[in-house]
Amino acid sequence: MRTSFGSGRELNLGLRWTAKGVRPAGRMNIGYEYGYLYAAVNPASGRAFGLILPSMELESMTIFVRQFRRWLKSQGEVEAETVLVLDGAGAHRSQRVSYGEVDKQLLPPYSPELNPVERFFQELRRELKNQVYESYEEVEKAVEEIFKRYLTKPEAVKKLTNFHWLHTTPTW
């Protein structure tokens, strides 16, 4: 449902191949500011919706759900046919967030692999890795550009998120 990103001062450093005994060189600018990409994907169609918000608090979750519901309506989607898969974060469990007719499904603890959007976030983090940004705004712009690129490529979103087990029939 969401992924965090820090300012470019210290994002996520990755591994590099070098000759034995050679320490890889790389730029780093240490400091911390955080933003959060809240996102929802439709694994079957490859469509996605996202907002960059300042926190993981209840207010941000409320804003996301409200805007998501408006987006669904603008896309001609039916809320009652929409499932939002969420982890157990406090804001996700709160009864104070109005999901309307959207079906909220909470995942069991420690099971991010069951949430299709997590695979999308993994790819987003891979694209941001080993980059140095001078400001939070630069990181936000990079996240936005990557997200917008996926909005124009629904097949890529489907490839990342459309897990085979999503297409099973309930046995109860």
C-alpha positions, -999 to 999 in steps of 0.1 A, spaced: 0 0 0 28 24 7 66 26 5 88 51 22 117 70 6 142 92 21 158 123 7 186 116 -16 210 122 12 209 86 21 186 64 0 195 28 -4 230 17 -14 233 -14 -34 261 -39 -41 286 -35 -69 310 -60 -85 347 -51 -81 380 -69 -83 390 -87 -51 404 -63 -26 391 -32 -44 366 -11 -24 339 4 -47 337 42 -47 304 60 -46 289 93 -36 269 96 -4 252 126 13 240 117 47 208 132 61 172 122 65 138 134 54 110 111 45 80 109 22 57 80 15 43 68 -18 8 54 -12 -2 33 -42 -29 9 -54 -26 -13 -84 -51 -34 -104 -31 -65 -112 -56 -76 -139 -57 -43 -159 -23 -29 -149 -38 4 -139 -24 22 -109 -31 51 -86 -7 68 -62 -1 98 -40 31 111 -23 22 120 13 42 133 42 36 106 68 22 71 76 -3 87 100 -41 84 100 -45 117 82 -24 106 52 -43 73 49 -76 92 50 -65 115 22 -53 85 2 -85 66 5 -106 96 -2 -87 104 -34 -86 67 -44 -124 65 -42 -127 96 -63 -103 82 -88 -123 49 -90 -154 69 -97 -136 89 -124 -125 57 -140 -160 42 -141 -150 16 -115 -175 3 -89 -163 6 -53 -181 -25 -43 -161 -45 -68 -127 -31 -56 -105 -48 -30 -78 -29 -12 -51 -52 2 -34 -37 33 -8 -47 58 -14 -43 95 -2 -7 99 -22 12 125 -37 36 100 -49 7 79 -67 -9 108 -83 23 120 -121 24 120 -118 62 115 -108 58 78 -139 56 56 -134 30 28 -170 34 16 -179 2 -3 -143 -6 -11 -135 -40 4 -106 -36 28 -86 -69 32 -59 -69 59 -30 -93 54 -17 -116 81 14 -102 100 47 -105 82 34 -114 48 42 -86 24 47 -111 -4 9 -116 -5 4 -79 -15 8 -74 -52 18 -37 -48 48 -47 -28 64 -62 -59 58 -28 -76 75 -11 -47 104 -35 -49 110 -24 -85 107 13 -76 133 9 -49 156 -9 -73 154 20 -97 162 45 -70 191 26 -55 226 40 -57 214 75 -66 224 106 -47 199 134 -45 207 168 -30 172 175 -17 139 159 -8 123 175 -38 147 157 -61 138 124 -46 101 131 -49 105 141 -85 124 109 -92 97 88 -75 70 107 -94 88 102 -128 92 64 -122 55 61 -111 43 81 -141 63 59 -164 45 28 -150 11 46 -155 18 46 -192 29 9 -192 0 -11 -178 16 -43 -192 47 -37 -170 25 -33 -139 6 -65 -148 38 -84 -152 50 -72 -118 18 -77 -98 -5 -102 -115 4 -132 -95 -10 -166 -106 -26 -173 -72 -48 -142 -76 -70 -161 -100 -82 -189 -78 -117 -196 -69 -125 -196 -32 -131 -231 -18 -156 -223 9 
